[in-house]
């Protein structure tokens, strides 16, 4: 089964406060798990935790704004 992460992330944006995804917040990871389960992804918890790790890596690697 191919997972359409763009659609899943769009749905997550819709469900989180202010439409800003921040997977360092446990409640957003929980919403991601719910969305994955709704899409019949059997290992939703495992995938959500991997996505959370990737999210943190990307945040650390992204350039910081300078004032």
Protein Blocks (a to p, Z undefined) as FASTA:
>chain_A
ZZdfklmmmmmmmmpghhiacfkbmklmmmmmmmmmmnopaklmmmmmmmmmmmmmmmmm
pccddZZ
